[in-house]
Amino acid sequence: MRKMFNYYLFNPSYVDAATNVLEDNLQTLQGLFSIRKPNETFLKHDSIWDIKVADGTFAEVAFSSFHDKQFSNQVLPQLLQQINSVETQIESIDDFNDRFRIYNAFYGINFQGIPEENCICDLTSYNNFYEKNNWELTPQTLWERREELFSRIIFCPNVEAQIRKIGGTYLQQIIDKIRLLDNYAISCWNEGNFSYGNANNNAALNISPESNSTMNQQDLDQL
């Protein structure tokens, strides 16, 4: 699956960080990494080891000065090894957006010169960033992410062209209706044929069946 959400450990945000603050931040990082979704990836540049924090370099403090020795000696090395390394440092959100698609944020402690909405330092800011961007879709990203976003909906091939033709004018209304239909399919439709009446009774869908002429035309198109 294409990665859509990218989080980069921002080196400047760790400069002069106190040891206890750094430990808390990296433990939070481990928690976020453990619940990451298939469309999320974490990134770093290997120069992070040499960043000067309050009591030494990042590497010296992280691996020898933390209160939680098990985290420092076992969990943290495995965590940082699993985080992908980039070849050149990412210096700004514009640089980030030029190099990675689509939703990019920096992870760290103290951010300067970075838009607040692109900064993650804890679970709350992480959740806010993900939820804000997860449903901000264009016709292209809606089609690209359809299987990820709607687990019980199968789109016909011609739907892509219809969505692109409509563009952004009614896109949010379309997304809202598909979300309602997907939620209905997950929670209420577990067996049997699809029922318009049951769907309308259990969700705010207001679906009406196709006319006979439309159904007949579709049958002819499929022959």
C-alpha positions in Angstrom: 0.0 0.0 0.0 1.2 3.5 -0.9 2.3 5.4 2.2 0.2 8.5 2.7 1.2 9.8 6.1 4.9 10.5 6.8 6.4 11.6 10.1 10.0 12.8 10.3 12.1 13.1 13.5 13.0 16.7 13.2 16.7 17.1 14.4 16.5 20.8 15.4 13.6 20.2 17.7 15.8 18.0 19.9 18.6 20.6 20.4 19.3 21.2 24.2 16.4 18.9 25.2 16.5 17.9 28.8 17.1 14.2 29.5 13.7 13.5 31.1 11.9 15.4 28.3 13.8 13.4 25.7 13.0 10.1 27.4 9.3 11.0 27.5 9.3 12.0 23.9 10.9 8.8 22.7 8.7 6.6 24.8 5.7 8.4 23.2 7.3 7.8 19.8 7.5 4.1 20.6 3.8 4.1 21.5 2.9 5.9 18.2 5.1 3.6 16.2 3.4 0.5 17.7 -0.1 1.6 16.6 0.9 2.9 13.2 -1.4 2.1 10.3 -0.3 0.5 7.0 -0.5 3.9 5.3 1.9 5.6 7.8 5.7 5.6 7.9 8.2 7.2 10.3 11.5 8.7 9.0 14.8 10.0 10.4 18.2 11.2 9.3 21.1 9.4 10.8 22.7 12.7 11.9 20.2 12.7 14.7 22.7 10.6 16.8 25.0 13.6 17.0 22.4 16.3 18.0 23.6 18.1 21.1 21.0 17.7 23.9 21.3 19.2 27.4 23.5 16.4 28.8 25.5 15.2 25.8 24.7 13.9 22.3 21.4 12.4 21.5 23.0 8.9 21.2 24.9 9.2 24.5 21.9 10.3 26.5 19.4 8.0 24.9 21.4 4.9 25.4 23.0 5.5 28.8 21.2 8.2 30.8 17.5 7.4 30.7 15.7 6.3 33.9 14.1 3.3 32.2 17.1 1.1 31.4 15.1 -1.6 29.6 13.6 1.0 27.3 17.0 2.5 26.7 18.9 -0.7 26.1 16.3 -2.9 24.4 13.2 -1.1 23.1 14.8 2.1 21.8 17.5 0.5 19.7 15.0 -1.7 18.0 12.6 1.2 17.5 15.1 3.5 15.9 16.4 0.7 13.7 12.9 0.2 12.3 12.5 3.8 11.4 13.5 4.4 7.8 16.5 6.7 7.2 16.5 9.3 4.5 19.6 10.2 2.5 19.5 14.0 3.1 18.0 15.9 6.0 14.6 17.5 5.6 14.9 21.1 6.6 11.4 22.5 6.2 7.8 21.6 5.5 8.1 22.8 1.9 11.1 20.5 1.5 9.2 17.7 3.0 6.2 18.2 0.8 8.4 18.3 -2.3 9.9 14.9 -1.5 7.1 12.9 0.0 3.4 12.5 -0.7 0.9 13.5 0.7 0.4 14.3 4.4 3.7 15.2 6.1 4.5 16.2 9.7 7.5 16.6 11.9 7.9 14.7 15.2 10.0 16.1 18.0 10.0 18.4 21.1 10.6 22.1 20.4 9.6 23.4 17.0 10.6 26.8 15.6 9.6 28.0 12.2 7.4 25.1 11.5 3.6 25.4 11.0 1.9 24.2 14.2 -0.5 21.9 12.2 2.6 20.0 10.9 4.1 19.4 14.4 3.6 16.3 16.4 4.9 15.8 19.9 2.4 13.6 21.7 -0.6 11.3 21.1 -3.1 14.3 20.9 -1.3 16.1 18.2 -0.7 12.9 16.3 -4.4 12.0 16.4 -5.4 15.6 15.4 -3.1 15.5 12.4 -4.3 12.1 11.2 -8.0 12.8 11.7 -7.8 16.2 10.0 -6.0 15.0 6.9 -7.5 11.5 6.6 -10.8 12.8 5.2 -9.5 15.8 3.3 -9.7 14.2 -0.1 -9.5 15.2 -3.8 -11.1 13.1 -6.5 -7.7 11.5 -7.1 -6.9 10.7 -3.5 -10.5 9.4 -2.9 -10.0 6.9 -5.7 -6.5 6.0 -4.7 -7.5 5.3 -1.1 -11.0 3.9 -1.6 -10.1 0.4 -0.3 -8.4 1.8 2.7 -11.2 4.2 3.6 -14.2 2.1 2.8 -13.7 -1.5 3.8 -17.1 -2.9 2.7 -17.7 -0.9 -0.5 -16.6 -2.2 -3.9 -16.4 0.6 -6.6 -17.3 -0.2 -10.2 -14.5 0.8 -12.7 -16.6 3.6 -14.2 -16.9 5.4 -10.8 -13.4 6.8 -11.1 -14.4 8.7 -14.3 -17.6 9.9 -12.7 -15.8 11.2 -9.6 -13.2 13.0 -11.7 -15.9 14.6 -13.8 -17.8 15.9 -10.8 -14.6 17.3 -9.3 -14.7 19.0 -6.0 -18.2 20.5 -6.4 -20.1 17.7 -4.7 -17.2 15.6 -3.5 -17.8 16.1 0.3 -21.4 15.1 -0.1 -20.4 12.0 -2.0 -17.8 11.1 0.6 -20.4 11.6 3.5 -22.9 9.3 1.8 -20.3 6.6 1.0 -19.2 6.7 4.7 -22.8 6.2 5.8 -23.2 3.3 3.4 -19.9 1.7 4.5 -20.9 2.1 8.2 -24.3 0.5 7.5 -22.6 -2.4 5.7 -20.3 -3.0 8.6 -22.8 -2.7 11.4 -26.1 -3.8 9.9 -25.7 -5.9 6.7 -24.3 -9.2 7.7 -26.2 -11.6 5.4 -28.6 -11.8 2.5 -29.1 -9.4 -0.4 -28.8 -5.7 0.0 -32.1 -4.1 1.0 -32.8 -0.5 0.2 -35.5 -0.3 2.8 -33.4 -1.8 5.6 -30.5 0.6 4.7 -32.8 3.6 4.8 -34.3 2.5 8.1 -30.9 2.0 9.7 -28.9 4.9 8.2 -29.6 8.4 6.9 -29.1 7.3 3.3 -32.4 7.8 1.5 -31.5 5.4 -1.2 -33.9 4.7 -4.1 -33.5 1.7 -6.4 -32.6 2.3 -10.1 -35.5 2.5 -12.5 -36.3 -0.5 -14.7 -35.0 1.4 -17.8 -31.7 2.2 -16.1 -31.3 -1.4 -14.9 -32.1 -2.7 -18.4 -29.5 -0.4 -19.9 -26.9 -1.6 -17.5 -27.7 -5.2 -18.4 -27.2 -4.3 -22.1 -23.9 -2.6 -21.3 -22.7 -5.7 -19.6 -23.5 -8.1 -22.5 
